[in-house]
């Protein structure tokens, strides 16, 4: 997976800077394209740093839960196959 150049907290900071000045100025100041700022604005819009941290934690928890569910489903399938065999 490609490493991101900016963390979500940094992105929110850049968006706040873009709100106080122009998007063009903020893009030049932070070395990103204007399109990136527009995309980040659509994604992180009115979020604060605490909201972004919570979102990241929720995403990590969701990934963990999906893995647990996949493992459980695999175990259920194995048990069904074992029960279906005639000894």
N, C-alpha and C positions, 0 to 999 in steps of 0.2 A: 504494500500500500504506500502511496506517495506521502512523504512527510509534508505536512502543511507548514507554510512559512510563518503564519501568524496564528496565535492561539485565539480562542473565542473571546477571551477577555481583551486582548489587544484589538480585535476587530471591533468590539463594542466601543473601545476608546477612540478608534479611528472614526467610527460613525458619529460619535459625540463631537469630535473635532470638525467633521464635515457639516454638522448641524450649526456650529457656531460660525463657520466661514463657508466658503463655496466648496463644492465637491471637487472642482478642478484643483483648487489650492491644496486641499487635504490629500488628494491623490498624489500630487507632486511632492508634497512634504513627506509622505510616508512611503513613497516609491511603489505605488500600486496604480493600476489602471482605473479610470473612471468607471468602467464596466464592472470591475470587481466591487467597487463601493456600492454601485446600484444593486448588484446581486446580493451583497451582504445586507444591504438595507431591506431588501425583500425578505431575506431569510431571518435576520435578527431584529428587524424593525424597531419596536419599542421596548426591547428587552434591556434589562440592566445586567450588570456583571453577575449578581447573585442568581438571576433567572437563567443565565447561560450556564453557570456551574450546575444548577439543579437539572437543567436539560441534559447536560453531559452525563451526570450521574444516572438519570433515568434511562438514557440510551444504553449505558453500560449494564445496568440492571436488566434491561430488556434482552440484551445479547446473552447474558448469563442464563436467564430464564428460558430462552429459546434452546440453548444447549441442553439444559436439564430436561426439557420436554422431549427433545429429540432422543436423548439417551433412554428416557422412560418408554417412549414409543418403540424403540429398538428392543428393549427388554420384553415388552409385551408381545411383540412379533415372535421373538425366540420362544417364549413360553407357549404361544399358540402352536408353533411348529412342533414343539416337543409333545404337546398334548394330542396333536393330530396323528402322530406316528402310532402305529399298532405294534405293541411289543409282543 
